[in-house]
Amino acid sequence: MTAFTLLLLSFLAITFLQSGYDKIVDWNGNVNWLKEHFSNTFLKNKVPAALLTVLALEIAAGVLGVMGIVENLINQSTVLANYCCVVSSVTLLLLLFGQRLAKDYDGARTIVIYLIPALLGVYYL
């Protein structure tokens, strides 16, 4: 495993597992905040379903990151690492779409900062 792969997968696993954990622990707070955030969009009545979708993708990306590290250390394969980067990229694109839809351009810019390493992983792996 290259240091880049190990560091990238660690970054993605930490990012998405922590974010997913936060959504589980403070589900109601997240739903209430997002209802206000998307109050002027077509998502205003779909926030819990959208949040559940994002939560599932974040947990999948984080778990794939951990599994990708283990897989690579055991048999030098990067299949799960690649899946992690793809699922991470899709998740971040959905989050970016939501931020743009809500006209939260600063939030969208922040998402791009996370998207760049994920896309580099898709390219590299």
N, C-alpha and C positions, 0 to 999 in steps of 0.2 A: 504494500500500500504506500502510495506516495504521501508525503506530509500534506500536500494540498488536499487530497481526497479525505484524509483523516480529519483535517481541520474543517473542511467544508461540511462533511457529514456531522461533525460535532456541533458546528454552528447551526445547521438546519434542525438537528434533533433538539437542541436546547431551545431554540426559538419557538418551534412549533409545539413541543411538549409543554413548555411553560405557558404559552398562549392558550392551549387547550385546557390545561389545568385551571387557569384563571377563569375560563368560561364555565367550567363545571362548578367551581367553588362559588362563583358569584354570578350564577345564571340570571337571576332576577335583575340584578344591577345592570348587567350587560344588555338584557332585553329592554329595560326601561331607557337606558341611554341610547340604544340604537333606534328605538321607536321615535325618539325625538330627533335623532340624527337624520333619519330617513322620512320624516314627517311630510315632506313635500315631494316625495317620489312614489313610484308605483310599488315600492317595497314596504310602504308604511304598514300595511296589514299582513305582511308576510315575514316580519322580522324573526319570530321564533323558528320558523322553518329554514330561513336563510342562515340563521345563526347555527342551527343544528347541522346544516350542510357544511358550513365552514369548520365547525368543531370536528366533524368526522374526517374531513380532509386534513386538518392540522394534526390530529392524532395519527392518522395514517402516515403522513409525511414524517412525523417525529419517530414513530416506531420503525419505519423503513430506514431512517437514518441510523438508528441504533443497530438494526439488523444488518445494514450494509457494512458497518464497521466490523461487526462480528464475522460476517461472511468473508470479508476481505482478509481479515487476520487469519482465518482458518484455512481458506483455500485460494486466496489471491483473486477472487472474482469481484467484479464491479456491477453485476446485474442489479442487485438490490440498491446499490448506491445510485445507479442511473434512475431506477424507479423513484427513489427518494427525491432526486432533483426534478424529475418530471412532475410528480405530484405536488412538490413544493412550488414549482413555477405555476401550475394551474391554480393552486390555492391563492397565490399572490396575485395572479391576474384577476381572479374573482374579487379579491379585496380591493384591488386597484379600480375595477369597474364600479364597485360600491362607493368608493371615495369620490370618484369622478361624478357619479350619478348624484351624490349628495352635495356636489360642488365644494367638497373639502379638498382643495388643491394642495394645501400643505400636507394633509394626510396622504394624498396620492403620491406626493414626492417622497415621503418616507417609505411607502411601499416599494417604490422603485429601487431604493437603496438595498432592500432585502432581495428584490427580484434579480438584480445583477449577478450576485454570486450563484444563485440557483440556476440561472441561465448559463453561466460559465460552466457549472457542473454538468448540465445537459450536453454542452458542446464538448467538454473535456472527456467525459466518461462515455 
